[in-house]
């Protein structure tokens, strides 16, 4: 069965007998209520689990950050603040997550400094999810404007390890300090300590 995005389910105009949704667990309350998010929207959809007929082993694996697949019926929600919820008839764990180590917790939100150092987790937060959506709309509007005016979008030079046409002598890219550059035993620059792990530059090819 093809899965449906959370955004589409939340915007549905009617109930549905059988749907499949996939995403990450935001919260899991009372061994019954899962807040599921797949990145299509910053809003979660509530999934109601029949915990009495779900194995204890599976319930223990439903942790914040875990990737799951749920199949069930989209019904009108009995709780406040949401129009629809999923009555789960089948649940599958796609990827486990150690709740003790996963840093994005409802009661312990990561700092901006932490997210700067762990950029791959930023999209899991509502703040960056909202920022990225605003930037996406603004970027599309700018591109659309210039396309309508007949402009051509040109990509800037890419970073490469190839010294194409003497690029290494012109546009070297490095994060190494100039005043205390790490060097190997033979006196050459130790690029293994650089950001990319090797000598890089902007291509001019």
Secondary structure, DSSP 4 states (H G I P E B T S, - for coil): -----HHHHHT-SS-EEEEEEEEEEEEEETTTEEEEE-SSSSS-EEEE--GGGS-HHHHHH--TT-EEEEEEEEEE-SSTT-SEEEEEEEEEEEE---TTT---BTTBPPPHHHHHH-GGGGGGSHHHHHHHHHHHHHHHHHHHHHHHTT----PPPPEESS-GGGHHHH-EE--S-STT--B-TTS-B-GGGSTTSS-EEE---
